[in-house]
Amino acid sequence: MYDKRLDAIIAAADTGSFAKAGHELHISTPALAKQINTFETEYDLTLFVRSRSGVELTPQGRDFVADARGIMHQCRELISRTRRRSAANVEPVRLGVSVLRSGRRILDLWQKDAGKHPEIRLELVSLADNTTTINSIIAHLGQDIDMVSTAFDADYWSRYCGTLVLDYEPLCLAVPREHPLARLPIITLDDLTGTRVHIIAQHHGGDETARDLLSRHAGIELVDIDHYGLDTFNACAQAGDLLISKPMWADVHPQLVNVPVDWPEPVGLSYGLLYPRDPSPAVAAFIERIRELATV
Protein backbone atom coordinates (compact mmCIF):
# COMPACT_ATOMS: atom_id res chain seq x y z
CA MET A 1 0.00 0.00 0.00
CA TYR A 2 1.07 3.57 -0.56
CA ASP A 3 2.47 5.74 2.24
CA LYS A 4 -0.57 7.31 3.96
CA ARG A 5 1.37 10.60 4.22
CA LEU A 6 0.59 10.98 0.53
CA ASP A 7 -2.99 11.88 1.55
CA ALA A 8 -1.63 14.94 3.39
CA ILE A 9 0.58 15.92 0.45
CA ILE A 10 -2.25 15.64 -2.08
CA ALA A 11 -4.66 17.58 0.16
CA ALA A 12 -2.12 20.36 0.65
CA ALA A 13 -1.46 20.50 -3.10
CA ASP A 14 -5.20 20.72 -3.84
CA THR A 15 -6.03 23.35 -1.21
CA GLY A 16 -2.79 25.38 -1.21
CA SER A 17 -2.88 25.42 2.57
CA PHE A 18 -1.77 23.12 5.38
CA ALA A 19 -4.64 24.43 7.52
CA LYS A 20 -7.28 23.71 4.86
CA ALA A 21 -5.74 20.31 4.13
CA GLY A 22 -5.81 19.42 7.83
CA HIS A 23 -9.47 20.45 8.04
CA GLU A 24 -10.27 18.29 4.99
CA LEU A 25 -8.53 15.25 6.52
CA HIS A 26 -9.92 15.93 10.03
CA ILE A 27 -6.48 16.36 11.62
CA SER A 28 -4.76 19.40 13.16
CA THR A 29 -2.58 21.73 11.09
CA PRO A 30 0.60 20.86 13.08
CA ALA A 31 -0.09 17.12 12.65
CA LEU A 32 -0.50 17.52 8.90
CA ALA A 33 2.60 19.71 8.59
CA LYS A 34 4.60 17.13 10.55
CA GLN A 35 3.54 14.34 8.14
CA ILE A 36 4.70 16.37 5.12
CA ASN A 37 7.90 17.60 6.78
CA THR A 38 8.97 14.11 7.85
CA PHE A 39 8.19 12.75 4.38
CA GLU A 40 10.31 15.42 2.71
CA THR A 41 13.18 14.86 5.18
CA GLU A 42 13.03 11.06 4.92
CA TYR A 43 13.26 11.09 1.12
CA ASP A 44 15.34 14.28 0.76
CA LEU A 45 12.61 16.07 -1.24
CA THR A 46 11.32 19.63 -1.32
CA LEU A 47 7.70 19.39 -2.43
CA PHE A 48 6.34 22.75 -1.23
CA VAL A 49 7.37 26.36 -1.00
CA ARG A 50 5.97 27.69 2.29
CA SER A 51 4.82 31.28 2.71
CA ARG A 52 2.51 33.32 4.92
CA SER A 53 -0.25 33.07 2.31
CA GLY A 54 -0.08 29.27 2.02
CA VAL A 55 1.93 26.61 0.20
CA GLU A 56 2.74 26.04 -3.45
CA LEU A 57 4.20 23.00 -5.15
CA THR A 58 7.79 23.17 -6.38
CA PRO A 59 8.49 21.87 -9.93
CA GLN A 60 9.75 18.69 -8.25
CA GLY A 61 6.57 18.61 -6.16
CA ARG A 62 4.28 18.96 -9.20
CA ASP A 63 5.88 15.93 -10.89
CA PHE A 64 5.76 13.97 -7.65
CA VAL A 65 2.08 14.71 -6.96
CA ALA A 66 1.07 13.78 -10.53
CA ASP A 67 2.77 10.37 -10.16
CA ALA A 68 1.43 9.91 -6.62
CA ARG A 69 -2.17 10.37 -7.77
CA GLY A 70 -1.73 7.46 -10.19
CA ILE A 71 -0.28 5.24 -7.47
CA MET A 72 -3.14 6.05 -5.08
CA HIS A 73 -5.73 5.32 -7.79
CA GLN A 74 -4.10 1.95 -8.52
CA CYS A 75 -4.14 1.05 -4.82
CA ARG A 76 -7.83 1.91 -4.49
CA GLU A 77 -8.60 -0.21 -7.56
CA LEU A 78 -6.60 -3.10 -6.10
CA ILE A 79 -8.57 -2.95 -2.86
CA SER A 80 -11.88 -2.72 -4.76
CA ARG A 81 -11.04 -5.73 -6.97
CA THR A 82 -9.98 -7.77 -3.95
CA ARG A 83 -13.22 -6.96 -2.14
CA ARG A 84 -15.27 -7.97 -5.20
CA ARG A 85 -13.41 -11.28 -5.47
CA SER A 86 -13.90 -11.91 -1.76
CA ALA A 87 -17.63 -11.19 -2.02
CA ALA A 88 -17.93 -13.62 -4.96
CA ASN A 89 -16.56 -16.40 -2.74
CA VAL A 90 -18.95 -15.66 0.14
CA GLU A 91 -21.77 -18.14 0.68
CA PRO A 92 -24.99 -16.43 -0.45
CA VAL A 93 -27.95 -15.82 1.83
CA ARG A 94 -31.03 -16.60 -0.30
CA LEU A 95 -34.30 -14.76 0.37
CA GLY A 96 -37.35 -16.22 -1.39
CA VAL A 97 -39.56 -13.51 -2.89
CA SER A 98 -42.85 -13.39 -4.77
CA VAL A 99 -45.82 -11.08 -5.28
CA LEU A 100 -47.33 -12.15 -1.95
CA ARG A 101 -44.00 -12.37 -0.13
CA SER A 102 -42.11 -9.44 -1.63
CA GLY A 103 -39.58 -9.07 1.18
CA ARG A 104 -39.83 -5.29 0.78
CA ARG A 105 -39.54 -4.53 4.49
CA ILE A 106 -36.52 -6.81 4.86
CA LEU A 107 -34.83 -5.25 1.84
CA ASP A 108 -35.54 -1.74 3.17
CA LEU A 109 -33.88 -2.67 6.47
CA TRP A 110 -30.91 -4.25 4.72
CA GLN A 111 -30.50 -1.15 2.54
CA LYS A 112 -29.58 0.76 5.70
CA ASP A 113 -26.44 -1.38 5.84
CA ALA A 114 -25.74 -1.40 2.09
CA GLY A 115 -22.08 -2.18 1.47
CA LYS A 116 -21.16 -2.39 5.16
CA HIS A 117 -21.11 -6.19 5.36
CA PRO A 118 -19.17 -7.72 2.43
CA GLU A 119 -19.10 -10.99 4.36
CA ILE A 120 -22.88 -11.30 3.79
CA ARG A 121 -24.08 -11.62 0.19
CA LEU A 122 -27.86 -11.43 -0.14
CA GLU A 123 -29.51 -13.09 -3.15
CA LEU A 124 -33.19 -13.03 -4.17
CA VAL A 125 -34.80 -16.27 -5.36
CA SER A 126 -38.15 -16.19 -7.16
CA LEU A 127 -41.07 -18.13 -5.67
CA ALA A 128 -44.27 -19.12 -7.47
CA ASP A 129 -47.25 -18.11 -5.33
CA ASN A 130 -49.77 -20.42 -7.00
CA THR A 131 -47.72 -23.60 -6.74
CA THR A 132 -45.45 -23.02 -3.75
CA THR A 133 -47.32 -23.39 -0.47
CA ILE A 134 -45.88 -22.10 2.79
CA ASN A 135 -45.66 -25.72 3.99
CA SER A 136 -43.50 -26.60 1.00
CA ILE A 137 -41.32 -23.55 1.58
CA ILE A 138 -40.74 -24.46 5.23
CA ALA A 139 -40.02 -28.10 4.38
CA HIS A 140 -37.22 -27.08 2.00
CA LEU A 141 -35.64 -24.18 3.87
CA GLY A 142 -31.88 -24.35 3.45
CA GLN A 143 -32.12 -26.11 0.08
CA ASP A 144 -33.27 -23.70 -2.66
CA ILE A 145 -33.90 -20.76 -0.32
CA ASP A 146 -32.72 -19.92 3.18
CA MET A 147 -35.56 -17.74 4.39
CA VAL A 148 -38.84 -16.10 3.47
CA SER A 149 -40.51 -12.96 4.80
CA THR A 150 -44.21 -13.30 5.47
CA ALA A 151 -46.97 -13.00 8.06
CA PHE A 152 -47.22 -16.08 10.25
CA ASP A 153 -48.51 -17.58 13.47
CA ALA A 154 -45.31 -17.53 15.53
CA ASP A 155 -46.52 -20.15 18.03
CA TYR A 156 -47.41 -22.55 15.21
CA TRP A 157 -44.41 -22.14 12.91
CA SER A 158 -41.77 -21.99 15.67
CA ARG A 159 -42.34 -25.73 16.00
CA TYR A 160 -41.05 -26.28 12.46
CA CYS A 161 -38.46 -23.55 11.78
CA GLY A 162 -36.68 -20.51 13.15
CA THR A 163 -38.73 -17.32 13.40
CA LEU A 164 -37.76 -13.66 13.65
CA VAL A 165 -40.73 -11.45 14.54
CA LEU A 166 -40.38 -7.85 13.37
CA ASP A 167 -43.93 -6.51 13.24
CA TYR A 168 -47.64 -7.29 13.64
CA GLU A 169 -50.20 -7.72 10.84
CA PRO A 170 -53.84 -7.27 11.98
CA LEU A 171 -56.08 -9.45 9.82
CA CYS A 172 -58.49 -7.65 7.53
CA LEU A 173 -60.74 -8.63 4.62
CA ALA A 174 -60.01 -8.40 0.91
CA VAL A 175 -63.33 -7.34 -0.64
CA PRO A 176 -64.26 -7.09 -4.37
CA ARG A 177 -64.43 -3.40 -5.33
CA GLU A 178 -68.08 -3.63 -6.44
CA HIS A 179 -69.19 -5.31 -3.21
CA PRO A 180 -71.21 -3.05 -0.83
CA LEU A 181 -68.79 -3.82 2.03
CA ALA A 182 -65.91 -2.31 0.04
CA ARG A 183 -67.34 1.14 0.77
CA LEU A 184 -67.31 0.71 4.56
CA PRO A 185 -64.47 2.23 6.63
CA ILE A 186 -64.53 -0.84 8.88
CA ILE A 187 -66.46 -4.13 8.78
CA THR A 188 -68.20 -5.68 11.78
CA LEU A 189 -68.92 -9.41 12.04
CA ASP A 190 -72.64 -8.67 11.75
CA ASP A 191 -71.94 -6.97 8.39
CA LEU A 192 -70.71 -10.35 7.11
CA THR A 193 -74.07 -12.07 7.35
CA GLY A 194 -74.85 -13.68 4.00
CA THR A 195 -71.25 -13.60 2.76
CA ARG A 196 -68.72 -16.28 1.86
CA VAL A 197 -65.31 -15.78 3.46
CA HIS A 198 -62.28 -17.69 2.21
CA ILE A 199 -59.95 -18.56 5.08
CA ILE A 200 -56.91 -20.77 5.56
CA ALA A 201 -57.94 -24.29 6.62
CA GLN A 202 -57.82 -25.23 10.28
CA HIS A 203 -54.42 -26.34 11.62
CA HIS A 204 -52.61 -24.95 8.56
CA GLY A 205 -50.75 -22.22 10.43
CA GLY A 206 -53.35 -19.46 10.03
CA ASP A 207 -54.97 -17.44 12.78
CA GLU A 208 -57.38 -19.80 14.52
CA THR A 209 -58.95 -16.91 16.47
CA ALA A 210 -60.38 -15.44 13.29
CA ARG A 211 -61.90 -18.81 12.35
CA ASP A 212 -63.44 -19.23 15.82
CA LEU A 213 -65.00 -15.75 15.75
CA LEU A 214 -66.40 -16.11 12.22
CA SER A 215 -67.73 -19.62 12.79
CA ARG A 216 -69.93 -18.38 15.65
CA HIS A 217 -72.03 -16.42 13.13
CA ALA A 218 -74.40 -18.79 11.41
CA GLY A 219 -74.91 -16.36 8.53
CA ILE A 220 -71.25 -16.49 7.47
CA GLU A 221 -70.10 -19.30 5.18
CA LEU A 222 -66.44 -20.20 5.56
CA VAL A 223 -64.58 -21.58 2.55
CA ASP A 224 -61.35 -23.39 3.41
CA ILE A 225 -58.21 -22.76 1.37
CA ASP A 226 -54.93 -24.64 1.81
CA HIS A 227 -52.68 -21.77 0.69
CA TYR A 228 -52.64 -18.18 -0.48
CA GLY A 229 -51.86 -17.70 -4.15
CA LEU A 230 -52.76 -15.30 -6.91
CA ASP A 231 -55.33 -17.86 -8.05
CA THR A 232 -57.02 -17.46 -4.64
CA PHE A 233 -57.30 -13.69 -5.11
CA ASN A 234 -58.52 -14.13 -8.69
CA ALA A 235 -61.21 -16.63 -7.60
CA CYS A 236 -62.58 -14.30 -4.90
CA ALA A 237 -62.62 -11.31 -7.25
CA GLN A 238 -64.54 -13.33 -9.86
CA ALA A 239 -67.02 -14.95 -7.44
CA GLY A 240 -67.63 -11.83 -5.34
CA ASP A 241 -66.39 -13.63 -2.22
CA LEU A 242 -64.36 -12.18 0.64
CA LEU A 243 -60.89 -13.29 1.66
CA ILE A 244 -59.05 -13.05 4.96
CA SER A 245 -56.16 -10.73 4.14
CA LYS A 246 -53.34 -8.70 5.65
CA PRO A 247 -52.17 -5.06 5.26
CA MET A 248 -49.05 -6.30 3.43
CA TRP A 249 -51.35 -7.45 0.58
CA ALA A 250 -53.18 -4.13 0.17
CA ASP A 251 -52.19 -3.72 -3.50
CA VAL A 252 -51.85 -7.34 -4.59
CA HIS A 253 -55.03 -7.50 -6.72
CA PRO A 254 -56.56 -4.59 -8.67
CA GLN A 255 -60.15 -5.82 -8.13
CA LEU A 256 -59.87 -6.31 -4.36
CA VAL A 257 -59.54 -3.75 -1.57
CA ASN A 258 -58.49 -4.38 2.00
CA VAL A 259 -61.02 -3.27 4.63
CA PRO A 260 -60.23 -3.37 8.39
CA VAL A 261 -62.39 -5.59 10.62
CA ASP A 262 -63.80 -4.65 14.01
CA TRP A 263 -62.83 -7.91 15.69
CA PRO A 264 -64.14 -8.44 19.26
CA GLU A 265 -60.53 -9.18 20.27
CA PRO A 266 -57.11 -8.71 18.65
CA VAL A 267 -56.79 -10.89 15.56
CA GLY A 268 -53.57 -10.91 13.62
CA LEU A 269 -50.28 -12.55 12.74
CA SER A 270 -46.64 -11.81 13.32
CA TYR A 271 -44.56 -10.48 10.44
CA GLY A 272 -40.92 -11.33 9.94
CA LEU A 273 -38.60 -14.05 8.70
CA LEU A 274 -38.89 -17.82 8.66
CA TYR A 275 -35.56 -19.64 8.35
CA PRO A 276 -34.02 -23.09 9.07
CA ARG A 277 -33.82 -24.32 12.64
CA ASP A 278 -30.07 -24.80 12.15
CA PRO A 279 -29.09 -21.91 9.86
CA SER A 280 -25.69 -21.60 8.23
CA PRO A 281 -23.29 -19.05 9.78
CA ALA A 282 -24.04 -16.63 6.93
CA VAL A 283 -27.81 -16.90 7.42
CA ALA A 284 -27.45 -16.59 11.20
CA ALA A 285 -25.34 -13.44 10.73
CA PHE A 286 -27.92 -11.92 8.38
CA ILE A 287 -30.81 -12.72 10.75
CA GLU A 288 -28.97 -11.14 13.67
CA ARG A 289 -28.16 -7.99 11.68
CA ILE A 290 -31.77 -7.60 10.56
CA ARG A 291 -32.83 -7.99 14.21
CA GLU A 292 -30.44 -5.18 15.18
CA LEU A 293 -31.52 -2.90 12.33
CA ALA A 294 -35.19 -3.36 13.24
CA THR A 295 -34.57 -2.01 16.74
CA VAL A 296 -32.63 1.09 15.65
C-alpha positions as CSV (number, residue, x, y, z in Angstrom):
1,M,0.0,0.0,0.0
2,Y,1.1,3.6,-0.6
3,D,2.5,5.7,2.2
4,K,-0.6,7.3,4.0
5,R,1.4,10.6,4.2
6,L,0.6,11.0,0.5
7,D,-3.0,11.9,1.5
8,A,-1.6,14.9,3.4
9,I,0.6,15.9,0.5
10,I,-2.3,15.6,-2.1
11,A,-4.7,17.6,0.2
12,A,-2.1,20.4,0.7
13,A,-1.5,20.5,-3.1
14,D,-5.2,20.7,-3.8
15,T,-6.0,23.3,-1.2
16,G,-2.8,25.4,-1.2
17,S,-2.9,25.4,2.6
18,F,-1.8,23.1,5.4
19,A,-4.6,24.4,7.5
20,K,-7.3,23.7,4.9
21,A,-5.7,20.3,4.1
22,G,-5.8,19.4,7.8
23,H,-9.5,20.4,8.0
24,E,-10.3,18.3,5.0
25,L,-8.5,15.3,6.5
26,H,-9.9,15.9,10.0
27,I,-6.5,16.4,11.6
28,S,-4.8,19.4,13.2
29,T,-2.6,21.7,11.1
30,P,0.6,20.9,13.1
31,A,-0.1,17.1,12.6
32,L,-0.5,17.5,8.9
33,A,2.6,19.7,8.6
34,K,4.6,17.1,10.6
35,Q,3.5,14.3,8.1
36,I,4.7,16.4,5.1
37,N,7.9,17.6,6.8
38,T,9.0,14.1,7.9
39,F,8.2,12.7,4.4
40,E,10.3,15.4,2.7
41,T,13.2,14.9,5.2
42,E,13.0,11.1,4.9
43,Y,13.3,11.1,1.1
44,D,15.3,14.3,0.8
45,L,12.6,16.1,-1.2
46,T,11.3,19.6,-1.3
47,L,7.7,19.4,-2.4
48,F,6.3,22.8,-1.2
49,V,7.4,26.4,-1.0
50,R,6.0,27.7,2.3
51,S,4.8,31.3,2.7
52,R,2.5,33.3,4.9
53,S,-0.2,33.1,2.3
54,G,-0.1,29.3,2.0
55,V,1.9,26.6,0.2
56,E,2.7,26.0,-3.4
57,L,4.2,23.0,-5.1
58,T,7.8,23.2,-6.4
59,P,8.5,21.9,-9.9
60,Q,9.7,18.7,-8.3
61,G,6.6,18.6,-6.2
62,R,4.3,19.0,-9.2
63,D,5.9,15.9,-10.9
64,F,5.8,14.0,-7.7
65,V,2.1,14.7,-7.0
66,A,1.1,13.8,-10.5
67,D,2.8,10.4,-10.2
68,A,1.4,9.9,-6.6
69,R,-2.2,10.4,-7.8
70,G,-1.7,7.5,-10.2
71,I,-0.3,5.2,-7.5
72,M,-3.1,6.1,-5.1
73,H,-5.7,5.3,-7.8
74,Q,-4.1,1.9,-8.5
75,C,-4.1,1.0,-4.8
76,R,-7.8,1.9,-4.5
77,E,-8.6,-0.2,-7.6
78,L,-6.6,-3.1,-6.1
79,I,-8.6,-3.0,-2.9
80,S,-11.9,-2.7,-4.8
81,R,-11.0,-5.7,-7.0
82,T,-10.0,-7.8,-4.0
83,R,-13.2,-7.0,-2.1
84,R,-15.3,-8.0,-5.2
85,R,-13.4,-11.3,-5.5
86,S,-13.9,-11.9,-1.8
87,A,-17.6,-11.2,-2.0
88,A,-17.9,-13.6,-5.0
89,N,-16.6,-16.4,-2.7
90,V,-18.9,-15.7,0.1
91,E,-21.8,-18.1,0.7
92,P,-25.0,-16.4,-0.4
93,V,-27.9,-15.8,1.8
94,R,-31.0,-16.6,-0.3
95,L,-34.3,-14.8,0.4
96,G,-37.3,-16.2,-1.4
97,V,-39.6,-13.5,-2.9
98,S,-42.9,-13.4,-4.8
99,V,-45.8,-11.1,-5.3
100,L,-47.3,-12.2,-1.9
101,R,-44.0,-12.4,-0.1
102,S,-42.1,-9.4,-1.6
103,G,-39.6,-9.1,1.2
104,R,-39.8,-5.3,0.8
105,R,-39.5,-4.5,4.5
106,I,-36.5,-6.8,4.9
107,L,-34.8,-5.2,1.8
108,D,-35.5,-1.7,3.2
109,L,-33.9,-2.7,6.5
110,W,-30.9,-4.2,4.7
111,Q,-30.5,-1.2,2.5
112,K,-29.6,0.8,5.7
113,D,-26.4,-1.4,5.8
114,A,-25.7,-1.4,2.1
115,G,-22.1,-2.2,1.5
116,K,-21.2,-2.4,5.2
117,H,-21.1,-6.2,5.4
118,P,-19.2,-7.7,2.4
119,E,-19.1,-11.0,4.4
120,I,-22.9,-11.3,3.8
121,R,-24.1,-11.6,0.2
122,L,-27.9,-11.4,-0.1
123,E,-29.5,-13.1,-3.1
124,L,-33.2,-13.0,-4.2
125,V,-34.8,-16.3,-5.4
126,S,-38.2,-16.2,-7.2
127,L,-41.1,-18.1,-5.7
128,A,-44.3,-19.1,-7.5
129,D,-47.3,-18.1,-5.3
130,N,-49.8,-20.4,-7.0
131,T,-47.7,-23.6,-6.7
132,T,-45.4,-23.0,-3.8
133,T,-47.3,-23.4,-0.5
134,I,-45.9,-22.1,2.8
135,N,-45.7,-25.7,4.0
136,S,-43.5,-26.6,1.0
137,I,-41.3,-23.6,1.6
138,I,-40.7,-24.5,5.2
139,A,-40.0,-28.1,4.4
140,H,-37.2,-27.1,2.0
141,L,-35.6,-24.2,3.9
142,G,-31.9,-24.3,3.4
143,Q,-32.1,-26.1,0.1
144,D,-33.3,-23.7,-2.7
145,I,-33.9,-20.8,-0.3
146,D,-32.7,-19.9,3.2
147,M,-35.6,-17.7,4.4
148,V,-38.8,-16.1,3.5
149,S,-40.5,-13.0,4.8
150,T,-44.2,-13.3,5.5
151,A,-47.0,-13.0,8.1
152,F,-47.2,-16.1,10.2
153,D,-48.5,-17.6,13.5
154,A,-45.3,-17.5,15.5
155,D,-46.5,-20.2,18.0
156,Y,-47.4,-22.6,15.2
157,W,-44.4,-22.1,12.9
158,S,-41.8,-22.0,15.7
159,R,-42.3,-25.7,16.0
160,Y,-41.1,-26.3,12.5
161,C,-38.5,-23.6,11.8
162,G,-36.7,-20.5,13.1
163,T,-38.7,-17.3,13.4
164,L,-37.8,-13.7,13.6
165,V,-40.7,-11.4,14.5
166,L,-40.4,-7.8,13.4
167,D,-43.9,-6.5,13.2
168,Y,-47.6,-7.3,13.6
169,E,-50.2,-7.7,10.8
170,P,-53.8,-7.3,12.0
171,L,-56.1,-9.4,9.8
172,C,-58.5,-7.7,7.5
173,L,-60.7,-8.6,4.6
174,A,-60.0,-8.4,0.9
175,V,-63.3,-7.3,-0.6
176,P,-64.3,-7.1,-4.4
177,R,-64.4,-3.4,-5.3
178,E,-68.1,-3.6,-6.4
179,H,-69.2,-5.3,-3.2
180,P,-71.2,-3.1,-0.8
181,L,-68.8,-3.8,2.0
182,A,-65.9,-2.3,0.0
183,R,-67.3,1.1,0.8
184,L,-67.3,0.7,4.6
185,P,-64.5,2.2,6.6
186,I,-64.5,-0.8,8.9
187,I,-66.5,-4.1,8.8
188,T,-68.2,-5.7,11.8
189,L,-68.9,-9.4,12.0
190,D,-72.6,-8.7,11.8
191,D,-71.9,-7.0,8.4
192,L,-70.7,-10.3,7.1
193,T,-74.1,-12.1,7.4
194,G,-74.9,-13.7,4.0
195,T,-71.2,-13.6,2.8
196,R,-68.7,-16.3,1.9
197,V,-65.3,-15.8,3.5
198,H,-62.3,-17.7,2.2
199,I,-59.9,-18.6,5.1
200,I,-56.9,-20.8,5.6
201,A,-57.9,-24.3,6.6
202,Q,-57.8,-25.2,10.3
203,H,-54.4,-26.3,11.6
204,H,-52.6,-25.0,8.6
205,G,-50.8,-22.2,10.4
206,G,-53.4,-19.5,10.0
207,D,-55.0,-17.4,12.8
208,E,-57.4,-19.8,14.5
209,T,-59.0,-16.9,16.5
210,A,-60.4,-15.4,13.3
211,R,-61.9,-18.8,12.4
212,D,-63.4,-19.2,15.8
213,L,-65.0,-15.7,15.8
214,L,-66.4,-16.1,12.2
215,S,-67.7,-19.6,12.8
216,R,-69.9,-18.4,15.6
217,H,-72.0,-16.4,13.1
218,A,-74.4,-18.8,11.4
219,G,-74.9,-16.4,8.5
220,I,-71.2,-16.5,7.5
221,E,-70.1,-19.3,5.2
222,L,-66.4,-20.2,5.6
223,V,-64.6,-21.6,2.5
224,D,-61.3,-23.4,3.4
225,I,-58.2,-22.8,1.4
226,D,-54.9,-24.6,1.8
227,H,-52.7,-21.8,0.7
228,Y,-52.6,-18.2,-0.5
229,G,-51.9,-17.7,-4.2
230,L,-52.8,-15.3,-6.9
231,D,-55.3,-17.9,-8.1
232,T,-57.0,-17.5,-4.6
233,F,-57.3,-13.7,-5.1
234,N,-58.5,-14.1,-8.7
235,A,-61.2,-16.6,-7.6
236,C,-62.6,-14.3,-4.9
237,A,-62.6,-11.3,-7.2
238,Q,-64.5,-13.3,-9.9
239,A,-67.0,-14.9,-7.4
240,G,-67.6,-11.8,-5.3
241,D,-66.4,-13.6,-2.2
242,L,-64.4,-12.2,0.6
243,L,-60.9,-13.3,1.7
244,I,-59.1,-13.0,5.0
245,S,-56.2,-10.7,4.1
246,K,-53.3,-8.7,5.6
247,P,-52.2,-5.1,5.3
248,M,-49.0,-6.3,3.4
249,W,-51.4,-7.4,0.6
250,A,-53.2,-4.1,0.2
251,D,-52.2,-3.7,-3.5
252,V,-51.8,-7.3,-4.6
253,H,-55.0,-7.5,-6.7
254,P,-56.6,-4.6,-8.7
255,Q,-60.2,-5.8,-8.1
256,L,-59.9,-6.3,-4.4
257,V,-59.5,-3.8,-1.6
258,N,-58.5,-4.4,2.0
259,V,-61.0,-3.3,4.6
260,P,-60.2,-3.4,8.4
261,V,-62.4,-5.6,10.6
262,D,-63.8,-4.6,14.0
263,W,-62.8,-7.9,15.7
264,P,-64.1,-8.4,19.3
265,E,-60.5,-9.2,20.3
266,P,-57.1,-8.7,18.7
267,V,-56.8,-10.9,15.6
268,G,-53.6,-10.9,13.6
269,L,-50.3,-12.5,12.7
270,S,-46.6,-11.8,13.3
271,Y,-44.6,-10.5,10.4
272,G,-40.9,-11.3,9.9
273,L,-38.6,-14.1,8.7
274,L,-38.9,-17.8,8.7
275,Y,-35.6,-19.6,8.3
276,P,-34.0,-23.1,9.1
277,R,-33.8,-24.3,12.6
278,D,-30.1,-24.8,12.2
279,P,-29.1,-21.9,9.9
280,S,-25.7,-21.6,8.2
281,P,-23.3,-19.1,9.8
282,A,-24.0,-16.6,6.9
283,V,-27.8,-16.9,7.4
284,A,-27.4,-16.6,11.2
285,A,-25.3,-13.4,10.7
286,F,-27.9,-11.9,8.4
287,I,-30.8,-12.7,10.7
288,E,-29.0,-11.1,13.7
289,R,-28.2,-8.0,11.7
290,I,-31.8,-7.6,10.6
291,R,-32.8,-8.0,14.2
292,E,-30.4,-5.2,15.2
293,L,-31.5,-2.9,12.3
294,A,-35.2,-3.4,13.2
295,T,-34.6,-2.0,16.7
296,V,-32.6,1.1,15.7
